[in-house]
């Protein structure tokens, strides 16, 4: 079953699917309405072709059970998990907004205080997980949600495990750009591995890029295992030294040199925020508890450059490359700036992993990197294809692809915009491929424009990613020269970059009330309008022959438009007839035929009104009365 037909379907007798939010290699996430509790939820559903796979099912259910144990305002809440026919789903809190990845792509590098404002709630949620004995293991910007209401939430515990079961993973997991050295070299993880990933997040927010870059995942993993993360200020010299130390402490290559868990890192971040707000020049001495007075202090001072980590590779007797790091012992083992020394501590996992990689890369034509599953291939051109049409083209490359939906003003909804890596680039078979699919243009509210002059309205539209379209001028009660209506004024969302048509006021229609007919016509024509017809009607307030008003033939009306001029016939008067001596019924009928309002004052039953005579009337015969005036007739004296 494809994802499309799910829209509109009610899952589990409770969740009506509204639209697709995102799709990954294992599951798709939909916006759905919980019909029982009348609220929006995010519904994560395993792809139909994976639903029968026991390992995928177990992984999905494990995510639900792990996440359901956690309750914290900075974690995405899990509401429900179940199955409907062949669909396995997870109902989660819906967080409207953007991901941290989108925020970094659009706004990084961030100011130090803003970066701390974001990392603090991330660490708060992560600390709650660590306290519950849960590792996240896939901390990255794509899994951090910034809601439209200002909340920061950490989600997607799909790779999470209990800390007690996580000493050995046996394989590389998570996203390589955020993997700690011990995960790369030994497959080991604990709470400090999550702290390392959080440190990379903070680095990326401060600098706008990841610390280690490479065309292939193995290149990035190699750098994590063998290089110290650089200080953020080496890329952005405006970053305070205290932020350098926070990042370097969290991303120390040795786990024992990092904060023990997210709570410890959170405490340091909160102290750093306080110190920055108070404009203090602080070091990690004030952030790191338990430091003795005789430990070596390594401080960053103004203008001081960080000493690079010195790496070396020795060729072993058997011809294999051993990856060695020389680390000079220090009295401050926690410091991320400690000098490298002569203590050559071999990384057995790194030797086993990277010696094979280097050897195979050297051979160049080995099976793994040739026809085998680790071989290189070229990313095909997928642009402007539907995802379903593109799937066969990547079937032989990888099963690990993730779909990201992105707004586009040039690529139609549902069509592929680009891939990461890009089309034509080399790609390691089996590694992660990101497919960016268009959601169509971003739909936004047009900013308020009523009452603005055209110049000001143009500037306001530009700030909201809109442009000015056609400008039409019409007569309106608004001040002349100002905007009185525009495309999107009804609060319907409009595609960004759409030219917004404006209606500009010419001022009110000419005032003609009380003018004689000729003068009124001259005034109307002087404003560029044409009098199409002249009509007359009674008026109690305007004398006969004078203009009452004009009405446009079309709405709105601009110059050159046609109007009708209304002229007064004066009051609508009738002459009171003599009804004394007539029966009540006859008198009433006569007066009502003259459009007068008749009130009968009598002590007789209505069936006698055709016999009883009128003896008195409230208005004398011959009196001029206005239409609808009230007249009282009576058979009483």
C-alpha positions in Angstrom: 0.0 0.0 0.0 1.4 3.4 -0.9 1.3 6.4 1.4 -1.2 8.5 -0.7 -4.3 6.5 -0.1 -3.9 6.8 3.7 -4.9 10.4 3.7 -8.5 10.6 4.9 -8.4 7.1 6.4 -9.3 6.5 10.1 -6.6 4.4 11.7 -7.4 2.3 14.8 -10.9 3.6 14.8 -9.6 6.8 16.2 -7.0 8.7 14.1 -8.1 10.4 10.9 -5.1 11.1 8.7 -5.0 14.6 7.4 -1.7 14.9 5.5 1.8 13.5 5.2 4.4 15.4 7.2 7.6 13.5 6.5 8.8 10.1 5.3 11.9 8.1 6.1 13.4 4.8 5.2 11.4 2.9 7.9 8.2 4.9 8.4 6.1 7.9 7.4 4.8 10.5 9.8 1.3 12.0 9.2 -0.7 14.8 10.8 -3.8 13.2 12.1 -6.8 14.2 14.2 -7.6 12.2 17.3 -11.3 11.9 16.9 -11.8 10.7 20.5 -10.0 13.6 22.2 -10.4 16.1 19.4 -6.7 17.1 19.1 -4.0 16.9 16.5 -1.4 14.1 16.8 1.6 13.0 14.7 1.0 9.4 13.6 4.1 7.4 12.7 3.3 4.4 10.5 5.7 1.7 9.4 6.0 1.5 5.6 3.7 -1.3 4.3 6.6 -3.3 2.7 8.3 -3.4 6.1 5.3 -4.2 8.3 5.8 -8.0 7.9 9.5 -7.8 8.9 9.8 -8.9 12.5 13.0 -6.9 13.2 11.4 -3.7 12.0 8.2 -4.4 14.0 10.2 -5.0 17.1 12.3 -1.9 16.6 9.1 0.2 16.2 7.4 -1.2 19.2 10.6 -0.8 21.3 10.6 2.9 20.4 7.1 3.2 21.7 7.8 1.4 25.0 11.0 3.3 25.6 9.6 6.7 24.8 6.4 6.0 26.8 8.5 5.7 30.0 9.6 9.3 29.6 7.6 12.3 30.5 9.1 15.7 30.3 8.1 19.1 28.7 11.2 19.0 26.5 10.4 15.5 25.1 7.9 14.6 22.5 5.1 12.7 24.3 4.0 9.3 23.1 0.2 8.8 23.4 -0.6 5.4 21.9 0.7 2.5 19.9 -1.3 -0.1 18.0 -2.0 -2.0 14.8 -4.8 -1.6 12.2 -4.9 -4.5 9.7 -1.3 -4.4 8.3 -0.5 -1.0 9.6 1.6 -0.5 12.7 1.4 2.9 14.2 2.6 5.2 16.9 0.6 8.2 18.0 2.8 11.1 19.2 2.5 14.6 20.3 2.2 16.9 17.2 4.7 19.8 17.4 3.9 22.4 14.8 7.0 24.4 13.8 10.4 23.6 12.4 13.3 21.3 13.2 16.6 22.5 14.5 18.1 21.4 11.2 15.9 23.9 9.4 16.8 26.6 12.0 20.5 26.0 11.5 20.2 25.9 7.7 18.3 29.2 7.7 19.8 31.2 10.6 23.2 29.8 11.8 25.6 30.8 13.0 23.6 31.7 16.1 24.6 34.1 18.8 26.1 32.5 21.9 23.1 33.3 24.1 20.6 32.0 21.5 22.6 28.8 21.1 22.6 28.2 24.9 18.8 29.0 25.0 18.2 26.1 22.6 20.8 23.6 23.9 19.5 24.0 27.5 16.0 22.5 26.9 17.5 19.8 24.7 19.8 18.8 27.6 16.9 19.0 30.0 14.9 16.5 28.0 18.0 14.3 27.5 18.8 14.5 31.2 15.3 13.1 31.9 16.0 10.2 29.6 19.4 9.5 31.2 17.8 9.6 34.7 15.3 7.0 33.5 18.2 4.9 32.3 17.6 5.6 28.6 20.2 6.6 25.9 19.0 8.5 22.9 21.8 7.4 20.5 20.6 9.5 17.6 20.8 13.1 18.8 20.9 15.4 15.8 19.2 18.6 14.6 16.6 16.6 12.6 15.3 15.1 15.9 15.0 18.4 17.8 11.7 20.3 17.2 11.2 24.0 17.7 7.5 24.6 18.1 5.6 27.7 16.9 4.8 28.3 20.6 8.4 28.6 21.7 8.9 25.1 23.1 12.0 23.0 22.3 11.4 19.2 22.2 13.6 16.2 21.7 12.0 13.3 19.9 12.6 10.1 17.8 14.0 7.5 20.3 14.0 4.9 17.4 17.7 4.1 18.2 17.3 4.3 22.0 18.3 1.5 24.3 18.4 1.1 28.1 21.8 2.2 29.5 22.2 -1.1 31.2 22.0 -2.9 27.8 24.2 -0.4 25.9 27.8 -1.2 26.8 28.4 -2.9 23.5 26.4 -2.1 20.4 28.3 -4.3 18.0 27.8 -1.9 15.2 27.9 1.7 14.2 24.6 3.4 14.7 23.2 6.9 14.7 24.2 9.6 12.2 27.9 9.6 11.6 28.3 13.4 12.0 27.3 13.1 15.7 28.9 9.8 16.6 31.3 9.7 19.5 34.8 8.2 19.1 34.0 5.2 21.3 31.0 4.4 19.1 33.1 4.5 16.0 36.1 2.6 17.3 34.6 0.2 19.8 30.9 0.2 19.3 30.5 1.3 22.9 28.1 3.9 24.2 26.9 5.3 27.5 25.4 8.7 28.6 28.6 10.4 27.7 28.1 9.4 24.0 24.9 11.4 24.0 26.8 14.3 25.6 29.3 14.2 22.8 26.5 14.5 20.2 25.0 17.4 22.2 28.4 19.1 22.1 28.4 18.7 18.3 24.9 20.2 18.2 26.2 23.3 20.1 29.2 23.5 17.8 27.0 23.5 14.8 24.6 26.1 16.1 27.5 28.4 16.9 29.4 28.0 13.6 26.7 27.0 11.1 28.6 23.8 10.1 29.7 20.4 11.5 33.2 20.1 12.9 34.2 17.3 10.5 33.3 17.2 6.8 33.9 14.6 4.1 32.3 13.3 1.0 31.9 9.8 2.5 30.7 8.7 5.8 33.9 6.8 6.6 35.9 10.0 6.2 33.8 11.7 8.8 33.9 8.7 11.1 37.7 8.6 10.9 38.0 12.2 11.9 35.7 11.7 14.9 37.8 8.8 16.1 41.2 10.5 15.6 40.8 14.2 15.8 39.8 16.6 18.6 36.8 18.7 17.8 38.1 22.2 17.1 37.1 25.2 19.1 34.1 27.0 17.6 36.0 30.3 17.8 38.5 29.0 15.2 35.6 29.4 12.7 33.8 32.3 14.4 36.2 34.6 16.3 33.3 36.4 18.0 32.4 33.3 20.1 33.2 33.7 23.8 36.0 31.5 25.1 33.6 30.0 27.7 31.6 28.6 24.8 34.8 27.1 23.4 35.4 25.3 26.7 31.8 24.0 26.9 32.0 22.5 23.4 35.5 21.1 24.0 34.6 19.6 27.3 31.5 17.9 25.9 33.4 16.6 22.8 36.6 15.4 24.5 37.8 12.2 22.7 38.0 10.2 25.9 34.6 9.7 27.6 36.0 10.1 31.1 37.0 13.7 30.1 33.4 14.7 29.3 30.5 15.5 31.6 29.2 12.3 33.2 25.7 12.7 31.7 23.3 15.3 30.2 22.4 16.6 33.7 26.1 17.5 34.4 26.4 19.2 31.0 23.1 21.0 31.6 24.3 22.4 34.9 27.4 23.8 33.2 25.3 25.3 30.4 23.0 27.1 32.9 26.0 28.5 34.8 27.5 29.6 31.5 24.2 31.4 30.6 24.2 33.2 33.9 27.9 34.2 33.6 27.4 35.5 30.0 24.3 37.5 31.0 26.4 39.1 33.8 29.3 39.8 31.4 31.7 37.7 33.5 34.9 36.3 32.1 34.7 32.7 33.4 36.4 29.5 32.8 35.4 25.9 33.2 36.8 26.2 36.8 33.5 27.7 37.8 31.4 25.3 35.8 33.1 22.0 36.7 32.5 20.8 40.3 35.1 19.0 42.3 38.3 20.5 40.9 41.2 20.5 43.3 43.5 23.4 43.8 46.6 21.6 42.6 45.2 20.6 39.2 46.7 22.2 36.1 44.5 25.1 34.8 44.3 25.5 31.1 42.6 28.8 30.3 41.7 30.6 27.0 42.7 34.2 27.0 42.0 36.9 24.5 43.9 36.2 21.3 45.2 32.9 22.4 45.1 30.1 19.8 44.1 26.6 20.6 46.9 24.0 20.3 46.0 21.4 17.7 45.8 17.8 18.6 48.9 16.0 17.2 48.1 12.8 15.3 50.4 10.0 14.1 50.0 6.8 12.2 52.6 4.0 12.4 52.9 1.2 9.9 53.0 -2.1 11.7 55.3 -5.0 11.0 52.5 -6.8 9.1 52.0 -3.8 6.9 48.7 -2.7 8.5 48.2 0.9 9.5 47.7 1.4 13.3 45.9 4.5 14.3 47.7 5.9 17.3 47.1 9.1 19.3 49.8 10.6 21.5 48.2 12.1 24.6 50.4 13.9 27.1 49.4 13.3 30.7 48.1 16.2 32.6 47.0 17.1 36.1 43.7 18.3 34.5 42.4 15.2 32.7 39.0 16.7 32.3 40.2 19.7 30.3 39.5 19.6 26.5 42.6 21.7 25.9 45.1 19.4 27.5 48.5 19.0 25.7 49.3 15.8 23.8 52.1 13.7 25.2 53.9 10.4 24.9 51.2 8.0 26.3 50.4 6.0 23.2 47.2 4.3 23.9 46.3 2.0 21.0 42.7 1.8 19.9 42.1 -1.9 19.2 38.7 -1.2 17.6 40.2 1.6 15.5 43.0 -0.7 14.3 40.6 -3.4 13.3 38.1 -1.0 11.6 40.3 1.5 9.9 43.2 -0.8 8.8 40.7 -2.7 6.7 39.3 0.5 5.3 42.8 1.9 4.4 43.9 -1.4 2.9 40.8 -1.7 0.7 41.0 1.9 -0.4 44.6 1.3 -1.3 43.7 -1.7 -3.4 41.0 0.3 -5.1 39.5 -2.6 -6.9 38.5 -4.8 -4.0 35.2 -6.5 -4.0 33.7 -4.6 -1.2 34.3 -1.2 -2.8 33.6 -2.6 -6.3 30.7 -4.8 -7.0 30.1 -5.7 -3.3 27.6 -4.0 -0.9 30.2 -1.4 0.1 30.9 -0.4 -3.5 30.8 3.1 -4.9 28.1 4.2 -7.3 26.9 7.5 -8.8 23.8 9.1 -7.4 21.2 9.1 -10.2 19.3 12.3 -11.3 16.0 12.2 -9.5 14.9 15.8 -9.9 11.3 16.4 -10.9 10.3 12.8 -10.4 7.6 11.6 -8.0 9.0 9.5 -5.2 7.3 6.4 -6.3 8.9 6.7 -9.8 12.3 7.4 -8.3 12.4 4.4 -5.9 13.4 1.8 -8.6 16.4 4.0 -9.5 17.8 3.8 -6.0 16.8 0.2 -5.2 20.3 -1.1 -6.0 22.1 1.6 -4.0 20.6 1.6 -0.5 17.6 0.9 1.6 18.6 3.7 4.0 17.0 6.7 2.5 15.2 9.4 4.2 12.6 11.8 2.7 12.5 15.4 3.8 9.7 17.6 2.7 10.7 21.1 1.8 8.8 24.1 0.4 9.6 25.1 -3.2 8.3 27.8 -5.4 9.7 26.2 -8.5 9.1 22.4 -8.1 5.6 21.1 -7.9 4.1 19.4 -4.8 5.3 15.8 -4.5 8.2 16.1 -6.9 11.8 15.6 -5.9 13.9 18.8 -5.6 17.3 17.3 -5.0 19.2 14.6 -3.2 22.0 14.6 -0.6 24.6 13.6 -1.9 23.7 15.4 -5.1 23.1 13.8 -8.5 26.3 12.7 -10.1 28.3 12.5 -6.9 29.9 9.2 -5.7 27.9 7.3 -3.2 28.9 4.5 -0.9 26.3 1.7 -1.4 24.2 1.1 1.7 24.9 4.5 3.3 22.3 7.1 4.0 20.6 9.0 1.1 18.4 12.0 1.7 15.7 12.8 -0.8 14.2 16.3 -0.6 10.6 16.3 -1.9 8.7 19.5 -2.7 5.7 20.5 -0.6 4.9 23.1 -3.1 5.3 26.8 -2.3 5.3 27.9 1.4 1.9 29.3 2.2 1.9 32.3 4.4 -0.5 35.0 5.7 -0.1 38.3 3.9 0.8 41.0 6.4 -1.8 43.7 7.2 -1.8 46.4 4.6 -5.0 48.4 5.0 -4.4 52.1 5.6 -0.8 52.0 4.3 0.5 54.0 1.3 1.8 51.9 -1.6 5.4 52.5 -0.8 5.1 51.3 2.8 2.9 48.4 1.7 5.6 47.4 -0.8 8.3 47.4 1.9 6.1 45.3 4.3 5.4 42.7 1.6 9.1 42.4 0.7 9.9 41.6 4.3 7.3 38.8 4.2 8.7 37.2 1.0 5.9 38.7 -1.2 6.0 41.1 -4.1 3.6 43.8 -5.3 1.3 42.8 -8.1 -1.2 45.0 -10.0 -2.4 48.2 -8.3 -6.0 49.2 -9.1 -7.6 52.5 -8.0 -11.2 52.7 -6.8 -13.4 55.1 -4.9 -13.6 54.1 -1.3 -14.2 55.6 2.1 -10.6 55.0 3.0 -8.2 58.0 2.8 -7.1 58.7 -0.8 -3.8 57.1 -1.7 -4.0 54.3 0.9 -4.6 50.6 0.4 -8.1 49.5 1.3 -8.1 45.9 0.1 -5.5 43.3 -1.2 -5.1 39.7 -2.2 -5.0 37.7 1.1 -6.9 40.2 3.1 -9.4 37.5 4.0 -6.7 35.7 6.0 -6.4 32.9 3.5 -2.7 31.8 3.1 -1.0 32.7 -0.1 2.1 31.1 -1.7 5.2 33.1 -0.8 6.6 35.2 -3.7 3.1 35.5 -5.2 2.6 39.1 -6.5 0.0 40.7 -4.2 -2.6 42.8 -6.0 -3.5 46.0 -4.2 -6.7 48.2 -4.3 -5.8 51.8 -3.7 -8.4 54.4 -2.6 -9.3 57.4 -4.7 -11.2 58.7 -1.7 -15.0 58.7 -1.2 -17.5 59.2 -4.1 -18.4 62.8 -4.7 -20.9 64.2 -2.1 -24.0 65.4 -3.9 -26.8 65.4 -1.3 -28.7 68.7 -1.3 -27.2 70.0 -4.5 -29.4 70.9 -7.4 -29.4 68.3 -10.2 -27.1 70.3 -12.6 -24.5 71.0 -10.0 -24.5 67.4 -8.8 -23.9 66.1 -12.3 -21.0 68.6 -12.8 -19.3 67.4 -9.6 -19.7 63.8 -10.5 -18.2 64.3 -14.0 -15.3 66.3 -12.6 -14.2 63.2 -10.7 -14.0 61.1 -13.9 -17.4 59.4 -13.5 -20.3 59.2 -15.9 -24.0 59.7 -14.9 -25.7 56.9 -16.6 -29.3 57.6 -15.4 -31.2 60.0 -13.2 -33.8 58.5 -10.9 -36.2 60.2 -8.4 -37.8 59.1 -5.1 -39.7 60.6 -2.2 -37.7 62.1 0.7 -38.9 63.6 3.9 -35.5 65.4 4.5 -34.5 66.7 1.1 -36.5 69.1 -0.9 -38.0 68.2 -4.2 -35.6 68.7 -7.2 -32.4 68.4 -5.1 -29.9 65.5 -5.3 -30.2 62.7 -2.8 -27.2 60.4 -3.5 -25.5 58.5 -6.3 -25.0 54.8 -6.6 -22.3 53.1 -8.7 -23.3 50.6 -11.4 -20.4 48.3 -10.3 -18.5 47.7 -7.1 -15.8 48.7 -6.6 -15.9 51.6 -9.0 -12.9 53.5 -10.5 -12.5 56.5 -12.7 -14.6 56.1 -15.9 -17.2 54.2 -14.0 -20.9 54.8 -14.4 -23.3 55.9 -11.6 -27.0 56.6 -11.1 -28.0 60.0 -9.6 -31.0 60.0 -7.3 -33.1 63.2 -7.1 -35.7 64.0 -4.4 -39.4 64.2 -5.2 -39.9 65.7 -1.7 -42.0 64.1 1.0 -44.6 61.5 0.1 -47.8 63.2 1.2 -51.5 62.2 1.1 -54.6 64.3 1.8 -56.7 63.1 4.7 -60.2 62.2 3.4 -63.5 62.7 5.4 -64.4 59.3 6.9 -66.8 60.5 9.6 -70.1 58.6 9.2 -68.4 55.8 7.3 -68.4 52.3 8.9 -65.3 51.4 10.8 -64.5 48.7 8.2 -64.9 51.1 5.2 -62.9 53.9 6.9 -60.1 51.5 7.7 -59.9 50.2 4.2 -59.9 53.6 2.6 -57.1 55.0 4.9 -54.9 51.9 4.5 -55.2 52.2 0.7 -53.6 55.6 1.1 -50.6 53.9 2.9 -51.6 55.4 6.3 -51.4 53.4 9.4 -54.8 52.9 11.0 -55.6 52.4 14.6 -59.3 51.6 15.6 -60.6 52.8 19.0 -63.8 51.0 19.7 -65.8 49.1 22.3 -67.5 47.0 19.6 -66.7 43.5 18.5 -64.9 43.2 15.1 -67.9 41.5 13.6 -69.9 44.7 14.2 -67.3 47.0 12.4 -69.3 46.8 9.2 -72.3 48.4 10.9 -70.8 50.7 13.5 -70.1 54.3 12.2 -67.0 56.4 12.7 -67.8 59.4 14.9 -64.3 60.9 15.5 -60.9 60.9 13.7 -57.5 62.0 14.9 -56.8 64.0 11.7 -59.2 66.5 10.2 -60.3 66.0 6.6 -58.0 67.9 4.1 -54.9 67.6 6.4 -51.6 66.7 4.6 -50.1 63.6 6.1 -46.9 61.6 5.3 -47.3 58.1 4.0 -47.3 55.7 6.9 -48.4 58.3 9.4 -50.9 56.9 12.1 -54.5 57.9 12.1 -57.0 56.9 14.9 -60.6 56.3 14.0 -63.3 55.8 16.7 -67.0 55.1 17.1 -66.9 56.8 20.5 -67.5 60.5 21.0 
